[in-house]
Amino acid sequence: MPEPDLQVAFGQVIRELRVSAGMSQEALSLSCGRHRTYISLIERGKNAPSITTLWRIAEALEIRPSALVWQVELELDQCM
């Protein structure tokens, strides 16, 4: 079985949280100070955010960074 991809899992969690919050990629990008295409790359698992960007995304989604990481961990557990 292939090893789960951390970047893909992170992107899936970001997308799910963004959609649940009723935010577009544009709205999230404006809230966290990153370009919309960068958010798209993260959501598609093509780019890994820095810890600063992770923190800004979490704040924009009104979730604690630790809760965001925990949700990514749960996503990875489901892939195993």
C-alpha positions as CSV (number, residue, x, y, z in Angstrom):
1,M,0.0,0.0,0.0
2,P,1.4,3.4,-0.9
3,E,2.4,5.8,1.9
4,P,-0.1,8.6,2.4
5,D,1.0,12.0,1.1
6,L,1.1,14.6,3.8
7,Q,0.7,17.5,1.3
8,V,-2.3,15.9,-0.3
9,A,-3.9,15.3,3.1
10,F,-3.2,18.8,4.3
11,G,-4.8,20.2,1.1
12,Q,-7.9,18.1,1.5
13,V,-8.4,19.3,5.0
14,I,-7.9,22.9,4.0
15,R,-10.4,22.5,1.2
16,E,-13.0,20.8,3.5
17,L,-12.6,23.5,6.2
18,R,-12.8,26.3,3.7
19,V,-16.0,24.9,2.0
20,S,-17.5,24.2,5.5
21,A,-16.9,27.9,6.4
22,G,-18.6,29.0,3.2
23,M,-15.4,30.6,1.9
24,S,-14.1,30.8,-1.7
25,Q,-10.4,30.4,-2.4
26,E,-10.4,34.1,-3.0
27,A,-11.9,34.9,0.3
28,L,-9.4,32.6,2.1
29,S,-6.5,34.0,0.2
30,L,-7.5,37.6,1.2
31,S,-8.0,36.6,4.8
32,C,-4.6,35.0,5.2
33,G,-2.6,37.3,2.9
34,R,-1.7,34.7,0.3
35,H,-2.4,34.6,-3.4
36,R,-5.5,32.6,-4.6
37,T,-3.3,30.4,-6.8
38,Y,-1.1,29.6,-3.9
39,I,-4.1,28.4,-1.9
40,S,-5.2,26.4,-4.9
41,L,-1.7,24.7,-5.0
42,I,-1.9,23.9,-1.4
43,E,-5.4,22.4,-1.7
44,R,-4.3,20.2,-4.6
45,G,-1.3,19.0,-2.7
46,K,1.2,20.6,-5.0
47,N,2.7,23.0,-2.5
48,A,3.5,22.7,1.2
49,P,2.9,25.9,3.3
50,S,5.4,27.3,5.8
51,I,4.5,27.3,9.5
52,T,3.6,31.0,9.1
53,T,1.2,30.3,6.3
54,L,-0.3,27.3,8.2
55,W,-0.9,29.7,11.1
56,R,-2.5,32.3,8.9
57,I,-4.7,29.8,7.2
58,A,-5.9,28.5,10.5
59,E,-6.6,32.0,11.8
60,A,-8.6,32.8,8.6
61,L,-10.6,29.6,9.0
62,E,-11.1,30.4,12.7
63,I,-9.5,27.2,13.9
64,R,-6.5,26.7,16.2
65,P,-3.4,25.7,14.3
66,S,-3.1,22.6,16.5
67,A,-6.7,21.6,15.6
68,L,-5.8,22.0,11.9
69,V,-2.8,19.8,12.3
70,W,-4.9,17.3,14.3
71,Q,-7.4,17.1,11.4
72,V,-4.6,16.4,9.0
73,E,-3.4,13.6,11.2
74,L,-6.9,12.1,11.2
75,E,-7.0,12.4,7.4
76,L,-3.6,10.6,7.2
77,D,-4.8,7.9,9.6
78,Q,-7.8,7.2,7.3
79,C,-5.4,6.7,4.3
80,M,-3.5,4.0,6.1
